[in-house]
């Protein structure tokens, strides 16, 4: 049987990003329609990219630096990225970043 670490290696798409408080309240920090990807590499690195589904569309060809500070801030607030090393605790079935 493959280890947890071996099963993690590869790319994954975000299905849902939410948390539950002890009182039962459910929160979606990036909105209910967040999108994202996480990639675990065989050499021990992870890369995460997540964004709000309702972020302003930045696919138009207008240069990013030509946008107003307010427009750039609105886009940036809806985006999260992380990369770095990871390790897996096989006994507790958790990956730590």
Secondary structure, DSSP 8 states (H G I E B T S, - for coil): ---HHHHH-EEEE-----EE-TTS-EE-TT-TT-EEEEEE-TTSEEEEEEE-TTS----SSS-GGGS-HHHHHHHHHTEEEEEEE-EEETTTTEEE-
